[in-house]
Amino acid sequence: MTMTLKAYVRDINLNMLTGGYDVQYDTSKSRSKYQFLKLNWKLIKYVTNIGGVLTGSRALKCCTINGKEMMDRRPNDFDFLITKEMAFQICDHFKFKYNLTDRIISIEKQRWTSLLFQYYWCSSGDDVTRYGAVDVHLIIVDELPEFIEQNGIRITPFTYVINEKLKMIEDSSTNRNEKQKHADDLSALTMRFNLLMHI
């Protein structure tokens, strides 16, 4: 499966360079209508405001090619690319700790985590576990990649996301469920992309 997907992704990258496709982005699709009511909205807004770059399936959701959406499923989390300096700002602002050697800070299953670590917010001097409405993953990178920016929201381009999904599939450290999710996404968007050639 991986080799087939790899060949398809290679073809998509080549076609995107040479095919003259009309690629449009609408960053308003990155959030649900009532996102501002959810508990993690403050975190999402803060990361966005300091320049975090939205990536993954939610970035794909913002993309249309020749008027066709490439992502049909509803993303269930937010993946942001941030620098180490941004990570320090976020930790300082929200008063939580994390292991400096970790490259990903995740808020999963609606509580703060960083790999094997659980984080606590300080509220009125008391440590409490903070629950959220969606999962948020903060991926720390040395430099931010190329991005599209609209209305103060940064997202990674279509080709960046599909290449990263392929890397996750090929990475032996990626768990089975995540590999399957990325494979399903790539399979679905590959079919949609190839249908564009026959419209």
C-alpha positions, -999 to +999 in steps of 0.1 A: +000+000+000+028+024+010+046+021-024+013+027-043+005+057-022+041+070-026+038+067-064+004+086-063+018+113-041+048+117-064+024+120-094+003+146-076+034+167-067+045+166-104+010+175-117+007+204-092+039+218-107+030+213-143-008+209-146-020+245-142-045+236-115-066+264-098-057+260-061-077+281-037-076+283+001-103+294+025-090+296+060-125+302+074-131+264+069-104+257+095-129+263+123-164+253+131-192+278+134-192+276+172-154+271+177-152+301+199-175+285+225-152+255+230-128+254+259-096+251+238-106+281+217-083+304+238-053+282+231-061+279+194-066+317+191-034+324+210-013+300+189-028+315+157-021+351+169+016+344+176+021+329+141+016+292+145+010+275+112-020+252+109-013+219+091-026+184+088-062+175+078-076+208+090-053+226+066-064+202+038-100+211+046-093+247+036-081+237+001-100+234-031-085+224-065-105+234-096-134+241-073-134+207-057-127+200-020-098+175-014-108+166+021-143+153+029-140+141+064-144+164+094-110+169+112-111+161+149-080+180+160-058+210+154-022+205+143+001+236+146+037+240+136+055+263+160+091+272+168+108+266+201+104+303+210+067+301+203+065+270+226+081+290+254+056+318+249+027+294+250+039+277+281+046+310+298+012+324+289-008+294+299+014+284+329+020+248+320+052+228+319+066+204+293+097+183+288+121+204+267+132+174+247+098+166+234+091+178+198+053+176+202+031+190+229-004+173+227-037+181+243-053+147+238-083+131+252-092+165+266-064+169+290-029+184+287-002+159+278+033+159+262+041+123+253+042+106+287+038+138+307+006+154+320+005+192+324-013+213+349-025+248+347-022+272+376-056+286+386-058+309+416-027+293+431-042+257+428-031+231+403-060+218+383-063+196+352-076+217+323-101+200+300-106+210+264-132+204+237-108+193+209-074+178+206-046+203+199-011+192+188+018+217+189+046+204+167+079+221+174+101+228+143+134+246+138+120+268+111+084+274+099+077+260+064+062+279+035+026+289+044-005+306+031-019+334+052-054+348+051-072+369+077-044+363+102-045+325+098-015+306+085-019+272+069+005+249+051-001+243+014-018+212+000+014+195-012+031+200+021+004+182+040+002+152+017+039+148+018+039+149+056+011+124+057+032+100+036+062+105+059+039+096+089+028+064+071+065+054+064+077+063+099+080+032+120+072+051+152+037+061+140+011+039+156-011+017+136-043+038+139-026+070+129-010+052+099-044+040+088-060+074+092-033+090+070-035+062+045-073+066+043-069+104+038-043+100+011-064+073-007-095+095-007-078+127-019-058+107-045-090+095-061-105+131-059-074+146-075-073+120-103-109+127-111-100+163-118-082+151-149-114+138-163-136+168-157 
